[in-house]
């Protein structure tokens, strides 16, 4: 915690950080693959919540409320010789 008062114990700060770490929603990226393993670009980031997901494009211009993370791929424009992938940041 970056803005803690001097009276907050280090044990409490550690406990809160552990709680946040344990409950953090899974993070995913939408990656656009160019060609067959030639190049790739992250075009969006998202978080998976218990009953929905949220995604924002990497440039910050578009935001999406999703029923589930896999639906993020429905918002990727189809282009010749590209393949979109949903990639989880941590497994």
MIMITOR-977976 format. One record per residue: residue number from 1; z, y, x of N, C-alpha, C in turn. Coordinates in steps of 0.05 Angstrom, whole numbers, plus 5000, padded with zeros to 4 digits. Last residue first. Layout:
<site><num>NUM</num><n_zz>Z</n_zz><n_yy>Y</n_yy><n_xx>X</n_xx><ca_zz>Z</ca_zz><ca_yy>Y</ca_yy><ca_xx>X</ca_xx><c_zz>Z</c_zz><c_yy>Y</c_yy><c_xx>X</c_xx></site>
...
This chain:
<site><num>91</num><n_zz>4688</n_zz><n_yy>4630</n_yy><n_xx>4978</n_xx><ca_zz>4689</ca_zz><ca_yy>4606</ca_yy><ca_xx>4962</ca_xx><c_zz>4717</c_zz><c_yy>4595</c_yy><c_xx>4959</c_xx></site>
<site><num>90</num><n_zz>4666</n_zz><n_yy>4697</n_yy><n_xx>4973</n_xx><ca_zz>4685</ca_zz><ca_yy>4678</ca_yy><ca_xx>4984</ca_xx><c_zz>4685</c_zz><c_yy>4653</c_yy><c_xx>4966</c_xx></site>
<site><num>89</num><n_zz>4620</n_zz><n_yy>4719</n_yy><n_xx>4949</n_xx><ca_zz>4629</ca_zz><ca_yy>4730</ca_yy><ca_xx>4974</ca_xx><c_zz>4649</c_zz><c_yy>4711</c_yy><c_xx>4988</c_xx></site>
<site><num>88</num><n_zz>4566</n_zz><n_yy>4683</n_yy><n_xx>4921</n_xx><ca_zz>4595</ca_zz><ca_yy>4689</ca_yy><ca_xx>4920</ca_xx><c_zz>4604</c_zz><c_yy>4697</c_yy><c_xx>4948</c_xx></site>
<site><num>87</num><n_zz>4504</n_zz><n_yy>4702</n_yy><n_xx>4900</n_xx><ca_zz>4518</ca_zz><ca_yy>4693</ca_yy><ca_xx>4923</ca_xx><c_zz>4548</c_zz><c_yy>4702</c_yy><c_xx>4921</c_xx></site>
<site><num>86</num><n_zz>4447</n_zz><n_yy>4690</n_yy><n_xx>4866</n_xx><ca_zz>4474</ca_zz><ca_yy>4699</ca_yy><ca_xx>4861</ca_xx><c_zz>4491</c_zz><c_yy>4686</c_yy><c_xx>4884</c_xx></site>
<site><num>85</num><n_zz>4381</n_zz><n_yy>4711</n_yy><n_xx>4882</n_xx><ca_zz>4403</ca_zz><ca_yy>4692</ca_yy><ca_xx>4885</ca_xx><c_zz>4429</c_zz><c_yy>4705</c_yy><c_xx>4878</c_xx></site>
<site><num>84</num><n_zz>4310</n_zz><n_yy>4718</n_yy><n_xx>4869</n_xx><ca_zz>4338</ca_zz><ca_yy>4728</ca_yy><ca_xx>4868</ca_xx><c_zz>4358</c_zz><c_yy>4705</c_yy><c_xx>4870</c_xx></site>
<site><num>83</num><n_zz>4254</n_zz><n_yy>4718</n_yy><n_xx>4909</n_xx><ca_zz>4271</ca_zz><ca_yy>4701</ca_yy><ca_xx>4893</ca_xx><c_zz>4299</c_zz><c_yy>4713</c_yy><c_xx>4893</c_xx></site>
<site><num>82</num><n_zz>4185</n_zz><n_yy>4738</n_yy><n_xx>4914</n_xx><ca_zz>4214</ca_zz><ca_yy>4744</ca_yy><ca_xx>4917</ca_xx><c_zz>4229</c_zz><c_yy>4724</c_yy><c_xx>4900</c_xx></site>
<site><num>81</num><n_zz>4129</n_zz><n_yy>4738</n_yy><n_xx>4905</n_xx><ca_zz>4140</ca_zz><ca_yy>4727</ca_yy><ca_xx>4930</ca_xx><c_zz>4169</c_zz><c_yy>4735</c_yy><c_xx>4936</c_xx></site>
<site><num>80</num><n_zz>4128</n_zz><n_yy>4792</n_yy><n_xx>4861</n_xx><ca_zz>4113</ca_zz><ca_yy>4771</ca_yy><ca_xx>4875</ca_xx><c_zz>4127</c_zz><c_yy>4764</c_yy><c_xx>4901</c_xx></site>
<site><num>79</num><n_zz>4187</n_zz><n_yy>4801</n_yy><n_xx>4821</n_xx><ca_zz>4166</ca_zz><ca_yy>4812</ca_yy><ca_xx>4839</ca_xx><c_zz>4152</c_zz><c_yy>4788</c_yy><c_xx>4853</c_xx></site>
<site><num>78</num><n_zz>4225</n_zz><n_yy>4817</n_yy><n_xx>4767</n_xx><ca_zz>4209</ca_zz><ca_yy>4796</ca_yy><ca_xx>4779</ca_xx><c_zz>4187</c_zz><c_yy>4809</c_yy><c_xx>4796</c_xx></site>
<site><num>77</num><n_zz>4286</n_zz><n_yy>4851</n_yy><n_xx>4771</n_xx><ca_zz>4257</ca_zz><ca_yy>4852</ca_yy><ca_xx>4765</ca_xx><c_zz>4242</c_zz><c_yy>4830</c_yy><c_xx>4780</c_xx></site>
<site><num>76</num><n_zz>4345</n_zz><n_yy>4828</n_yy><n_xx>4747</n_xx><ca_zz>4330</ca_zz><ca_yy>4831</ca_yy><ca_xx>4771</ca_xx><c_zz>4300</c_zz><c_yy>4830</c_yy><c_xx>4764</c_xx></site>
<site><num>75</num><n_zz>4375</n_zz><n_yy>4814</n_yy><n_xx>4704</n_xx><ca_zz>4369</ca_zz><ca_yy>4842</ca_yy><ca_xx>4707</ca_xx><c_zz>4354</c_zz><c_yy>4849</c_yy><c_xx>4733</c_xx></site>
<site><num>74</num><n_zz>4388</n_zz><n_yy>4761</n_yy><n_xx>4706</n_xx><ca_zz>4370</ca_zz><ca_yy>4770</ca_yy><ca_xx>4684</ca_xx><c_zz>4361</c_zz><c_yy>4799</c_yy><c_xx>4688</c_xx></site>
<site><num>73</num><n_zz>4427</n_zz><n_yy>4756</n_yy><n_xx>4744</n_xx><ca_zz>4400</ca_zz><ca_yy>4751</ca_yy><ca_xx>4752</ca_xx><c_zz>4379</c_zz><c_yy>4758</c_yy><c_xx>4731</c_xx></site>
<site><num>72</num><n_zz>4473</n_zz><n_yy>4763</n_yy><n_xx>4715</n_xx><ca_zz>4464</ca_zz><ca_yy>4785</ca_yy><ca_xx>4732</ca_xx><c_zz>4435</c_zz><c_yy>4781</c_yy><c_xx>4740</c_xx></site>
<site><num>71</num><n_zz>4489</n_zz><n_yy>4718</n_yy><n_xx>4690</n_xx><ca_zz>4471</ca_zz><ca_yy>4735</ca_yy><ca_xx>4675</ca_xx><c_zz>4461</c_zz><c_yy>4758</c_yy><c_xx>4692</c_xx></site>
<site><num>70</num><n_zz>4528</n_zz><n_yy>4696</n_yy><n_xx>4722</n_xx><ca_zz>4500</ca_zz><ca_yy>4686</ca_yy><ca_xx>4724</ca_xx><c_zz>4480</c_zz><c_yy>4703</c_yy><c_xx>4709</c_xx></site>
<site><num>69</num><n_zz>4577</n_zz><n_yy>4720</n_yy><n_xx>4704</n_xx><ca_zz>4563</ca_zz><ca_yy>4729</ca_yy><ca_xx>4728</ca_xx><c_zz>4534</c_zz><c_yy>4720</c_yy><c_xx>4730</c_xx></site>
<site><num>68</num><n_zz>4575</n_zz><n_yy>4735</n_yy><n_xx>4633</n_xx><ca_zz>4582</ca_zz><ca_yy>4718</ca_yy><ca_xx>4655</ca_xx><c_zz>4566</c_zz><c_yy>4726</c_yy><c_xx>4680</c_xx></site>
<site><num>67</num><n_zz>4566</n_zz><n_yy>4780</n_yy><n_xx>4603</n_xx><ca_zz>4582</ca_zz><ca_yy>4759</ca_yy><ca_xx>4591</ca_xx><c_zz>4592</c_zz><c_yy>4740</c_yy><c_xx>4612</c_xx></site>
<site><num>66</num><n_zz>4570</n_zz><n_yy>4844</n_yy><n_xx>4636</n_xx><ca_zz>4557</ca_zz><ca_yy>4818</ca_yy><ca_xx>4632</ca_xx><c_zz>4576</c_zz><c_yy>4799</c_yy><c_xx>4619</c_xx></site>
<site><num>65</num><n_zz>4552</n_zz><n_yy>4910</n_yy><n_xx>4643</n_xx><ca_zz>4573</ca_zz><ca_yy>4893</ca_yy><ca_xx>4633</ca_xx><c_zz>4560</c_zz><c_yy>4867</c_yy><c_xx>4625</c_xx></site>
<site><num>64</num><n_zz>4524</n_zz><n_yy>4945</n_yy><n_xx>4698</n_xx><ca_zz>4520</ca_zz><ca_yy>4926</ca_yy><ca_xx>4676</ca_xx><c_zz>4547</c_zz><c_yy>4912</c_yy><c_xx>4669</c_xx></site>
<site><num>63</num><n_zz>4494</n_zz><n_yy>5004</n_yy><n_xx>4723</n_xx><ca_zz>4517</ca_zz><ca_yy>4988</ca_yy><ca_xx>4720</ca_xx><c_zz>4513</c_zz><c_yy>4969</c_yy><c_xx>4696</c_xx></site>
<site><num>62</num><n_zz>4454</n_zz><n_yy>5038</n_yy><n_xx>4772</n_xx><ca_zz>4456</ca_zz><ca_yy>5022</ca_yy><ca_xx>4747</ca_xx><c_zz>4481</c_zz><c_yy>5005</c_yy><c_xx>4747</c_xx></site>
<site><num>61</num><n_zz>4461</n_zz><n_yy>5066</n_yy><n_xx>4820</n_xx><ca_zz>4447</ca_zz><ca_yy>5079</ca_yy><ca_xx>4797</ca_xx><c_zz>4450</c_zz><c_yy>5064</c_yy><c_xx>4771</c_xx></site>
<site><num>60</num><n_zz>4480</n_zz><n_yy>5045</n_yy><n_xx>4868</n_xx><ca_zz>4499</ca_zz><ca_yy>5058</ca_yy><ca_xx>4849</ca_xx><c_zz>4486</c_zz><c_yy>5070</c_yy><c_xx>4824</c_xx></site>
<site><num>59</num><n_zz>4452</n_zz><n_yy>5015</n_yy><n_xx>4902</n_xx><ca_zz>4447</ca_zz><ca_yy>5044</ca_yy><ca_xx>4904</ca_xx><c_zz>4465</c_zz><c_yy>5060</c_yy><c_xx>4884</c_xx></site>
<site><num>58</num><n_zz>4466</n_zz><n_yy>4964</n_yy><n_xx>4886</n_xx><ca_zz>4475</ca_zz><ca_yy>4973</ca_yy><ca_xx>4912</ca_xx><c_zz>4471</c_zz><c_yy>5003</c_yy><c_xx>4915</c_xx></site>
<site><num>57</num><n_zz>4488</n_zz><n_yy>4963</n_yy><n_xx>4817</n_xx><ca_zz>4467</ca_zz><ca_yy>4961</ca_yy><ca_xx>4837</ca_xx><c_zz>4477</c_zz><c_yy>4974</c_yy><c_xx>4863</c_xx></site>
<site><num>56</num><n_zz>4543</n_zz><n_yy>4927</n_yy><n_xx>4792</n_xx><ca_zz>4531</ca_zz><ca_yy>4953</ca_yy><ca_xx>4798</ca_xx><c_zz>4510</c_zz><c_yy>4950</c_yy><c_xx>4820</c_xx></site>
<site><num>55</num><n_zz>4573</n_zz><n_yy>4887</n_yy><n_xx>4742</n_xx><ca_zz>4555</ca_zz><ca_yy>4889</ca_yy><ca_xx>4765</ca_xx><c_zz>4546</c_zz><c_yy>4918</c_yy><c_xx>4767</c_xx></site>
<site><num>54</num><n_zz>4622</n_zz><n_yy>4844</n_yy><n_xx>4715</n_xx><ca_zz>4613</ca_zz><ca_yy>4872</ca_yy><ca_xx>4718</ca_xx><c_zz>4596</c_zz><c_yy>4873</c_yy><c_xx>4743</c_xx></site>
<site><num>53</num><n_zz>4639</n_zz><n_yy>4795</n_yy><n_xx>4665</n_xx><ca_zz>4633</ca_zz><ca_yy>4804</ca_yy><ca_xx>4693</ca_xx><c_zz>4622</c_zz><c_yy>4832</c_yy><c_xx>4692</c_xx></site>
<site><num>52</num><n_zz>4687</n_zz><n_yy>4756</n_yy><n_xx>4628</n_xx><ca_zz>4663</ca_zz><ca_yy>4773</ca_yy><ca_xx>4630</ca_xx><c_zz>4658</c_zz><c_yy>4778</c_yy><c_xx>4660</c_xx></site>
<site><num>51</num><n_zz>4737</n_zz><n_yy>4733</n_yy><n_xx>4627</n_xx><ca_zz>4719</ca_zz><ca_yy>4728</ca_yy><ca_xx>4604</ca_xx><c_zz>4693</c_zz><c_yy>4745</c_yy><c_xx>4605</c_xx></site>
<site><num>50</num><n_zz>4760</n_zz><n_yy>4743</n_yy><n_xx>4678</n_xx><ca_zz>4766</ca_zz><ca_yy>4719</ca_yy><ca_xx>4663</ca_xx><c_zz>4745</c_zz><c_yy>4713</c_yy><c_xx>4642</c_xx></site>
<site><num>49</num><n_zz>4707</n_zz><n_yy>4770</n_yy><n_xx>4720</n_xx><ca_zz>4732</ca_zz><ca_yy>4772</ca_yy><ca_xx>4707</ca_xx><c_zz>4737</c_zz><c_yy>4746</c_yy><c_xx>4690</c_xx></site>
<site><num>48</num><n_zz>4673</n_zz><n_yy>4780</n_yy><n_xx>4779</n_xx><ca_zz>4676</ca_zz><ca_yy>4762</ca_yy><ca_xx>4756</ca_xx><c_zz>4705</c_zz><c_yy>4764</c_yy><c_xx>4745</c_xx></site>
<site><num>47</num><n_zz>4636</n_zz><n_yy>4835</n_yy><n_xx>4802</n_xx><ca_zz>4661</ca_zz><ca_yy>4820</ca_yy><ca_xx>4801</ca_xx><c_zz>4662</c_zz><c_yy>4803</c_yy><c_xx>4776</c_xx></site>
<site><num>46</num><n_zz>4580</n_zz><n_yy>4851</n_yy><n_xx>4845</n_xx><ca_zz>4593</ca_zz><ca_yy>4847</ca_yy><ca_xx>4820</ca_xx><c_zz>4620</c_zz><c_yy>4834</c_yy><c_xx>4823</c_xx></site>
<site><num>45</num><n_zz>4524</n_zz><n_yy>4887</n_yy><n_xx>4871</n_xx><ca_zz>4550</ca_zz><ca_yy>4875</ca_yy><ca_xx>4875</ca_xx><c_zz>4563</c_zz><c_yy>4872</c_yy><c_xx>4848</c_xx></site>
<site><num>44</num><n_zz>4454</n_zz><n_yy>4885</n_yy><n_xx>4891</n_xx><ca_zz>4476</ca_zz><ca_yy>4891</ca_yy><ca_xx>4872</ca_xx><c_zz>4501</c_zz><c_yy>4876</c_yy><c_xx>4880</c_xx></site>
<site><num>43</num><n_zz>4420</n_zz><n_yy>4872</n_yy><n_xx>4931</n_xx><ca_zz>4411</ca_zz><ca_yy>4893</ca_yy><ca_xx>4913</ca_xx><c_zz>4432</c_zz><c_yy>4901</c_yy><c_xx>4893</c_xx></site>
<site><num>42</num><n_zz>4414</n_zz><n_yy>4854</n_yy><n_xx>4997</n_xx><ca_zz>4433</ca_zz><ca_yy>4856</ca_yy><ca_xx>4975</ca_xx><c_zz>4425</c_zz><c_yy>4879</c_yy><c_xx>4957</c_xx></site>
<site><num>41</num><n_zz>4356</n_zz><n_yy>4821</n_yy><n_xx>5019</n_xx><ca_zz>4369</ca_zz><ca_yy>4846</ca_yy><ca_xx>5015</ca_xx><c_zz>4390</c_zz><c_yy>4844</c_yy><c_xx>4993</c_xx></site>
<site><num>40</num><n_zz>4319</n_zz><n_yy>4784</n_yy><n_xx>5069</n_xx><ca_zz>4335</ca_zz><ca_yy>4786</ca_yy><ca_xx>5045</ca_xx><c_zz>4349</c_zz><c_yy>4813</c_yy><c_xx>5044</c_xx></site>
<site><num>39</num><n_zz>4264</n_zz><n_yy>4746</n_yy><n_xx>5096</n_xx><ca_zz>4282</ca_zz><ca_yy>4769</ca_yy><ca_xx>5096</ca_xx><c_zz>4297</c_zz><c_yy>4769</c_yy><c_xx>5070</c_xx></site>
<site><num>38</num><n_zz>4244</n_zz><n_yy>4692</n_yy><n_xx>5096</n_xx><ca_zz>4234</ca_zz><ca_yy>4712</ca_yy><ca_xx>5115</ca_xx><c_zz>4254</c_zz><c_yy>4736</c_yy><c_xx>5118</c_xx></site>
<site><num>37</num><n_zz>4253</n_zz><n_yy>4651</n_yy><n_xx>5061</n_xx><ca_zz>4271</ca_zz><ca_yy>4654</ca_yy><ca_xx>5083</ca_xx><c_zz>4263</c_zz><c_yy>4674</c_yy><c_xx>5104</c_xx></site>
<site><num>36</num><n_zz>4196</n_zz><n_yy>4661</n_yy><n_xx>5038</n_xx><ca_zz>4212</ca_zz><ca_yy>4636</ca_yy><ca_xx>5039</ca_xx><c_zz>4230</c_zz><c_yy>4638</c_yy><c_xx>5064</c_xx></site>
<site><num>35</num><n_zz>4196</n_zz><n_yy>4726</n_yy><n_xx>5010</n_xx><ca_zz>4182</ca_zz><ca_yy>4703</ca_yy><ca_xx>5022</ca_xx><c_zz>4199</c_zz><c_yy>4678</c_yy><c_xx>5020</c_xx></site>
<site><num>34</num><n_zz>4260</n_zz><n_yy>4753</n_yy><n_xx>5005</n_xx><ca_zz>4232</ca_zz><ca_yy>4759</ca_yy><ca_xx>5007</ca_xx><c_zz>4218</c_zz><c_yy>4736</c_yy><c_xx>5022</c_xx></site>
<site><num>33</num><n_zz>4313</n_zz><n_yy>4750</n_yy><n_xx>4960</n_xx><ca_zz>4300</ca_zz><ca_yy>4737</ca_yy><ca_xx>4983</ca_xx><c_zz>4270</c_zz><c_yy>4744</c_yy><c_xx>4982</c_xx></site>
<site><num>32</num><n_zz>4364</n_zz><n_yy>4790</n_yy><n_xx>4940</n_xx><ca_zz>4335</ca_zz><ca_yy>4786</ca_yy><ca_xx>4936</ca_xx><c_zz>4323</c_zz><c_yy>4775</c_yy><c_xx>4962</c_xx></site>
<site><num>31</num><n_zz>4427</n_zz><n_yy>4777</n_yy><n_xx>4915</n_xx><ca_zz>4411</ca_zz><ca_yy>4779</ca_yy><ca_xx>4939</ca_xx><c_zz>4382</c_zz><c_yy>4773</c_yy><c_xx>4932</c_xx></site>
<site><num>30</num><n_zz>4483</n_zz><n_yy>4801</n_yy><n_xx>4888</n_xx><ca_zz>4456</ca_zz><ca_yy>4792</ca_yy><ca_xx>4880</ca_xx><c_zz>4438</c_zz><c_yy>4798</c_yy><c_xx>4904</c_xx></site>
<site><num>29</num><n_zz>4548</n_zz><n_yy>4778</n_yy><n_xx>4902</n_xx><ca_zz>4526</ca_zz><ca_yy>4796</ca_yy><ca_xx>4908</ca_xx><c_zz>4501</c_zz><c_yy>4784</c_yy><c_xx>4895</c_xx></site>
<site><num>28</num><n_zz>4616</n_zz><n_yy>4778</n_yy><n_xx>4878</n_xx><ca_zz>4590</ca_zz><ca_yy>4765</ca_yy><ca_xx>4883</ca_xx><c_zz>4570</c_zz><c_yy>4787</c_yy><c_xx>4889</c_xx></site>
<site><num>27</num><n_zz>4685</n_zz><n_yy>4763</n_yy><n_xx>4879</n_xx><ca_zz>4664</ca_zz><ca_yy>4782</ca_yy><ca_xx>4884</ca_xx><c_zz>4638</c_zz><c_yy>4767</c_yy><c_xx>4889</c_xx></site>
<site><num>26</num><n_zz>4739</n_zz><n_yy>4746</n_yy><n_xx>4835</n_xx><ca_zz>4718</ca_zz><ca_yy>4738</ca_yy><ca_xx>4854</ca_xx><c_zz>4695</c_zz><c_yy>4759</c_yy><c_xx>4855</c_xx></site>
<site><num>25</num><n_zz>4796</n_zz><n_yy>4791</n_yy><n_xx>4831</n_xx><ca_zz>4773</ca_zz><ca_yy>4776</ca_yy><ca_xx>4819</ca_xx><c_zz>4753</c_zz><c_yy>4769</c_yy><c_xx>4840</c_xx></site>
<site><num>24</num><n_zz>4860</n_zz><n_yy>4779</n_yy><n_xx>4857</n_xx><ca_zz>4835</ca_zz><ca_yy>4793</ca_yy><ca_xx>4860</ca_xx><c_zz>4813</c_zz><c_yy>4778</c_yy><c_xx>4847</c_xx></site>
<site><num>23</num><n_zz>4908</n_zz><n_yy>4752</n_yy><n_xx>4859</n_xx><ca_zz>4897</ca_zz><ca_yy>4757</ca_yy><ca_xx>4833</ca_xx><c_zz>4870</c_zz><c_yy>4773</c_yy><c_xx>4834</c_xx></site>
<site><num>22</num><n_zz>4922</n_zz><n_yy>4747</n_yy><n_xx>4913</n_xx><ca_zz>4921</ca_zz><ca_yy>4723</ca_yy><ca_xx>4897</ca_xx><c_zz>4907</c_zz><c_yy>4728</c_yy><c_xx>4870</c_xx></site>
<site><num>21</num><n_zz>4922</n_zz><n_yy>4802</n_yy><n_xx>4929</n_xx><ca_zz>4904</ca_zz><ca_yy>4783</ca_yy><ca_xx>4941</ca_xx><c_zz>4900</c_zz><c_yy>4758</c_yy><c_xx>4924</c_xx></site>
<site><num>20</num><n_zz>4965</n_zz><n_yy>4821</n_yy><n_xx>4898</n_xx><ca_zz>4938</ca_zz><ca_yy>4832</ca_yy><ca_xx>4895</ca_xx><c_zz>4917</c_zz><c_yy>4813</c_yy><c_xx>4906</c_xx></site>
<site><num>19</num><n_zz>5007</n_zz><n_yy>4790</n_yy><n_xx>4920</n_xx><ca_zz>5000</ca_zz><ca_yy>4788</ca_yy><ca_xx>4891</ca_xx><c_zz>4972</c_zz><c_yy>4798</c_yy><c_xx>4886</c_xx></site>
<site><num>18</num><n_zz>5006</n_zz><n_yy>4809</n_yy><n_xx>4972</n_xx><ca_zz>5000</ca_zz><ca_yy>4781</ca_yy><ca_xx>4967</ca_xx><c_zz>4993</c_zz><c_yy>4777</c_yy><c_xx>4938</c_xx></site>
<site><num>17</num><n_zz>5021</n_zz><n_yy>4862</n_yy><n_xx>4965</n_xx><ca_zz>4995</ca_zz><ca_yy>4856</ca_yy><ca_xx>4977</ca_xx><c_zz>4987</c_zz><c_yy>4827</c_yy><c_xx>4972</c_xx></site>
<site><num>16</num><n_zz>5073</n_zz><n_yy>4854</n_yy><n_xx>4945</n_xx><ca_zz>5052</ca_zz><ca_yy>4866</ca_yy><ca_xx>4928</ca_xx><c_zz>5024</c_zz><c_yy>4861</c_yy><c_xx>4939</c_xx></site>
<site><num>15</num><n_zz>5097</n_zz><n_yy>4831</n_yy><n_xx>4991</n_xx><ca_zz>5096</ca_zz><ca_yy>4817</ca_yy><ca_xx>4966</ca_xx><c_zz>5074</c_zz><c_yy>4828</c_yy><c_xx>4948</c_xx></site>
<site><num>14</num><n_zz>5093</n_zz><n_yy>4874</n_yy><n_xx>5028</n_xx><ca_zz>5080</ca_zz><ca_yy>4848</ca_yy><ca_xx>5033</ca_xx><c_zz>5076</c_zz><c_yy>4832</c_yy><c_xx>5008</c_xx></site>
<site><num>13</num><n_zz>5126</n_zz><n_yy>4911</n_yy><n_xx>5002</n_xx><ca_zz>5098</ca_zz><ca_yy>4917</ca_yy><ca_xx>5007</ca_xx><c_zz>5082</c_zz><c_yy>4892</c_yy><c_xx>5012</c_xx></site>
<site><num>12</num><n_zz>5175</n_zz><n_yy>4883</n_yy><n_xx>5005</n_xx><ca_zz>5163</ca_zz><ca_yy>4889</ca_yy><ca_xx>4979</ca_xx><c_zz>5133</c_zz><c_yy>4895</c_yy><c_xx>4982</c_xx></site>
<site><num>11</num><n_zz>5182</n_zz><n_yy>4882</n_yy><n_xx>5061</n_xx><ca_zz>5180</ca_zz><ca_yy>4857</ca_yy><ca_xx>5046</ca_xx><c_zz>5167</c_zz><c_yy>4861</c_yy><c_xx>5019</c_xx></site>
<site><num>10</num><n_zz>5188</n_zz><n_yy>4936</n_yy><n_xx>5072</n_xx><ca_zz>5164</ca_zz><ca_yy>4922</ca_yy><ca_xx>5082</ca_xx><c_zz>5160</c_zz><c_yy>4896</c_yy><c_xx>5068</c_xx></site>
<site><num>9</num><n_zz>5214</n_zz><n_yy>4975</n_yy><n_xx>5018</n_xx><ca_zz>5217</ca_zz><ca_yy>4956</ca_yy><ca_xx>5040</ca_xx><c_zz>5190</c_zz><c_yy>4943</c_yy><c_xx>5048</c_xx></site>
<site><num>8</num><n_zz>5213</n_zz><n_yy>5042</n_yy><n_xx>5006</n_xx><ca_zz>5202</ca_zz><ca_yy>5017</ca_yy><ca_xx>4998</ca_xx><c_zz>5203</c_zz><c_yy>4998</c_yy><c_xx>5022</c_xx></site>
<site><num>7</num><n_zz>5229</n_zz><n_yy>5091</n_yy><n_xx>5026</n_xx><ca_zz>5250</ca_zz><ca_yy>5073</ca_yy><ca_xx>5016</ca_xx><c_zz>5240</c_zz><c_yy>5046</c_yy><c_xx>5007</c_xx></site>
<site><num>6</num><n_zz>5185</n_zz><n_yy>5121</n_yy><n_xx>5038</n_xx><ca_zz>5200</ca_zz><ca_yy>5109</ca_yy><ca_xx>5060</ca_xx><c_zz>5221</c_zz><c_yy>5089</c_yy><c_xx>5051</c_xx></site>
<site><num>5</num><n_zz>5134</n_zz><n_yy>5103</n_yy><n_xx>4991</n_xx><ca_zz>5155</ca_zz><ca_yy>5120</ca_yy><ca_xx>5000</ca_xx><c_zz>5171</c_zz><c_yy>5106</c_yy><c_xx>5022</c_xx></site>
<site><num>4</num><n_zz>5064</n_zz><n_yy>5092</n_yy><n_xx>5003</n_xx><ca_zz>5091</ca_zz><ca_yy>5082</ca_yy><ca_xx>4995</ca_xx><c_zz>5112</c_zz><c_yy>5101</c_yy><c_xx>5006</c_xx></site>
<site><num>3</num><n_zz>5005</n_zz><n_yy>5090</n_yy><n_xx>5002</n_xx><ca_zz>5022</ca_zz><ca_yy>5113</ca_yy><ca_xx>4995</ca_xx><c_zz>5049</c_zz><c_yy>5104</c_yy><c_xx>4985</c_xx></site>
<site><num>2</num><n_zz>4981</n_zz><n_yy>5042</n_yy><n_xx>5014</n_xx><ca_zz>4978</ca_zz><ca_yy>5064</ca_yy><ca_xx>5033</ca_xx><c_zz>4997</c_zz><c_yy>5088</c_yy><c_xx>5027</c_xx></site>
<site><num>1</num><n_zz>5000</n_zz><n_yy>4977</n_yy><n_xx>5017</n_xx><ca_zz>5000</ca_zz><ca_yy>5000</ca_yy><ca_xx>5000</ca_xx><c_zz>5000</c_zz><c_yy>5025</c_yy><c_xx>5018</c_xx></site>
